[in-house]
Amino acid sequence: MPRIAYLGSAVPLDLERRMLGELGRDDVEVYEVDSDNAGRPARGSLAGADALVIEWGKADACTFEAAPQLRCVSMMAIGHDNIDDAAATANGCWVTNVPDYCTYDVALHTLGLIVDLYKKITWFDRQVRDGVWDDMAGYDAPRPQGQTAGLVFFGSIAQALTPMLKSIGMEVMAYAPTKSPAFLASHGVAKAESLEELLEKSDVVSLHCPLVDATRDIICARTLRLMKPTAFFVNTSRGGCVVEEDLAQALTDGTIRAAAVDVKRDETNAKSPLVGLDNCIVTPHCAYHSSDSYTEMRTRALRNALEALDGRKPADAVNELSLAG
């Protein structure tokens, strides 16, 4: 019987078992495995697994060395930088993700954070909880209407966010090296010729880039100093794109006005220099989440694994293999 291991599942596998029943797949077993201190499947836990589905965790070269029989590593996410794609491919293992399942949800969360920063909703709530009733307290913020939102990269989430920003009266600019001015213009977006130009001109800077060599630590002391002292910073992309200590210092010394982040470098615990700052909102990597998106994510991740086990190329494969391999 083929077996699919689940690493870091936030909920029991009831949905997966129900789905297998609906598909008539009583020939497949799903089970949960623990992680080791590095976030990989615990030693020996994949001995009988034919596929691995990951919600939280990673699969590196050591994972594939320990479980060379794996035919698929299926990510419950859009990003798959926590998977060693090269090692998987060398071992004849498919790597899959679930693209676009939460595009609307992340865009909406980003808009919510931006509105929150302008209207100080979370800030005022904290004040009231502490017994302070003062509608004039805190930093001054203008209306977002007429201000410029600068988007770093312009993929599907940024594209979904753009009309939302325009609906509250914002102008939109993007630093998107792979996108032409004509393409951006078709979305009503101005093209920034460089990251530096975007940072200097934007009232809100929002990251929408993957974590790759070119974007790692893209927001640091040097780039933060280019921003307006009245600017807001938002990150719903990847924590590794930001040097958190530099952002915390910029928020403390007034280099920028305030920030809101949904991701951080180390998501294994709540500790971060950003947590506890009055002018920083931190949410727990939840931008993707709604009951609808979560069900779609889990459903597609299981289907990708099943397709691999059936000897087919998964619909959401991110690597290339010979089907005979």
N, C-alpha and C positions, 0 to 999 in steps of 0.2 A: 504494500500500500504506500503510495507517495505521501510524503510528510512535508508540511510547510511550517517552519519555525517562525515565530514572531518575537522580535526584539524591541523592548521599550514600548509595548502597547499600553496606552493610557487607560484602556478599558478592557474588560474580559472579551473573549472572542465570540460572543453570542451572535453578533451580526454575521460574522464569517461562517459560523456553523449553520445558521439559518439560510444563508445564501447558498451554501453547498447543498443543503437539502432541497432547496428550490430548483437547483440545477441538476438534481439527481446524481450528485457527485459523492455518493457514499463510499467511493474508493479513495478519497483523500482525507487525510487527518491534519488538523491544525493544532499547534501547541505553543506555549510560551516558553522562552528561555531568558535566563538572567544575563546581565552584562558583567564584564570584569571591570577593574579599576580604570581601564582605558576606554570604556564604552563599547567594547567589542563583545560578541557572544562569549559567554563564559567557556573556559576550557572544557572540551568534550561535549558541550551541549548540542553541537550540530552533527554529532556522529551519525545520526539516522535521518538527517534532514536532506531533502532534495531541492528545497528552495528556502530562501530567507526573506521575510518581509520586515522592514525596519520603519518604525515610527520615530523613535529616539535612539540614537546609537550610531555605530559605524562598522564598516567592513573594510579592513585594510589587507595588505599582502599576507599578513599572518593568518587572517581569517580564511583565505583561500588555500593557504598551505595546510591548515588544519582540517579543512572540509573541501577537498578537491572535487567531490561529487556534486557540489551545488550546481544547479542548472539555471538558477535565477536569483538575483538579489533585487527585490522590488521595494523601492522607496515610497513611503507615504508622504511625499513632498514634491515640490517642483525642483528644488536644488538637489544635487547629488554629489556635492563636493566632499561628503563624508564617506564616499565609496571610492576605492581604488579601481577605477575603470580599467586601467591597463592590466592590473593583476587579474581582474575578473575575466577580461577578454582572453588573456593568455591561458586561463583555465577553462575556456569554453563556456563561460557563464554569462547569461544575459544580465544587463543592468537596466532597470526601468524606473521611470518616475511617473508622476501624475500631473502633466502640464495643464495649466489653466483652470484647474478645479476650483481654485479660490481667488481668481482674478478680481471678481467683483468685491469679495469680502475684504481682501487686503486694501484695495482702493478705497473702500468705504471706511475702513479703520484709519487709514492715512488721513482722509478728509476729516474724520472725527478728531484726530489728534491735532490737526491744524486749527480747526474751529476751537478746540479746547484751549490751545495756546493763545489764540486771539481773545477769547472770552474769559479765560482764566477759570473755567468751570471746576476742574480738579483742584486748582489752587484755592479757590474760595471755599470749596467743600472741606478741604483740610483745615482752613481757618475756622469755619463754623464748628467743626468737630472739636477744635481746641478752645472753643468758647469765645471766639472773636467774631463780632457782627459789625463789619465795616466794609461797605461797598466801594470805598475809595482806596483800600489798601492794595499793596503790591505794585508791580510794574505797570506803567501806562502802555496801552496797546491800541493802535488805530483800528479802524474797520479793515477787514481783508479786501474790501471792494477797492479796485484800482491798484492793489499791490501786486508784486510779481512773485510767482512761485517758480523756483528753479528746480527742475527734475534732472537728477544725474542718471542718465541712460533713459531710453524710451521704448521699453518692451511692452508687453500686454498689460501689465498692471498700471504703468504710467499712462498708457493710452486710455485705459478705463477711468483713471483718476482725472484726466484733463477736463472732460465735460463737467465733472462734479465741481472742480475748482472754478470753472467758468460760470457755473450756476450761482456761485456766491460772489461773482464779480471780479475774480482774480485774472490777471494776465499770466500766461504760462510761457516759460522759456525752458529749453532742454539742452544739456550737454550730452550729445549722442553721436559719437564719432562715426558709427556705421550707418547713420540715417542722413539722407540728403535734406537740404533745405526745402526742397519741393515736398518731400514726404511729410516733414514736420509742419509745413505750411498747410497741408491738406487737413491737418488736425487743429489748425489755428494756433500753432506753437512756433515761437521764434527760435532760431538756432543759435546757441552760444558756440563760438569758434574754439573755446577752450574752457577747461574747468575753472580756471582763474576768472575768466569773464563772467561765468555763471555765478560764482561765489560773490564777486564784487557787486553785481547788479540785482541779486535776488533778495527779497524780503523774507522768504521762506526757502530753505534748501532741503529737498527731500530725496533720499537715496532710493534708487530702484535698480541697483546693479547686482550681478552675481558676485560671489567671492572668488576672484581669480587673481593671478599675480599683479595684474594692472590695477586692481581695485583694493587690494589689501592695504589697510592703513591709509586709504585715500583721504580720509578726514583726520587731520593731525594738527599739531600746534601751528605749523606753517600755513596750512590751508584755512584753518579757523581764523587766523589773523586777517585773511582777505575779506572776510564777511563783514557786513555792517554791524555796528554795536547794537542795533535795534533788531537784528535778524533772529529768526527762529530756525532751529535745525530739527529734522525729523528723520528717523531711520526705521524703516520696516523691511529692510533687505537682509543684510547679514552683519552680525556683530563684528566680524573680523575686518570690516571695511573702516572701522573707527578705532582710533587709539583712545580708549575710554578715559585714561588719566588726563590726556590733553583736553578732551571735551569737558571733563569735570572742572579743570582749571579755568577753561574759557568761560564756563558758566559762573564760576566763583568770582573771577576778577572782572567780569563785565565785558569780556571780548565779544560775546554775543548775549542776547537777551534771555532766551529760554530754549529748552529742547524737549522732545518727546521721542522715546525709543521703544520699540517692541522687541528688540533683539540685543544680545550682548555677547561678548567674546566667550565667556564660560557660562553655559546655561545649565550646568549641573547643580548650581546652587544660586541663591538670590543675591549673593554678595557682588557688589560693584561700586566703584567710586561715584557712580551716578545715583545710586539708591539713597534717598534721604535728602537730596538737594531740593530746596524749595522751588527752584525754577526748572525742575526736570520731572517729566512724567515718565514712568517706566511701567510697561505692561509686559506680561510673561510670554512673549512669542505667541500671542493669541490672535493676531490680525487675521489669520487664515480661517478662524473658527466660526462656524455657524452650524446648526444642526444639519443643514442641507450640504454644506461643503464637507463636513466631516464624514457623512455617509457616503458621498461621492468618492472621497479620498480612499476610504477603506474598501469600497466596492471595486474601484478600478485597480487598486494595488493587488487585490486577490485575483482579479481576472488576468492581470499581467502574469502573475505566477502560474496560474492554471494553463495559460497559453504556452508558456515555456515548457511546462511539464508534459503537455500534449505534443511537443515537438514542433511547435509553430513559433514564428517570430512574434513576440508580444507587441501589442498595438502601440505601447509607449516605450519601446526600446530606445535606449540612448547610445548603444554601441552596436557594432556589426559583427555577426558571427556567420560561419557557414552552418546552414541548417543540418548538414550531415555531421558537423562537429559537435 
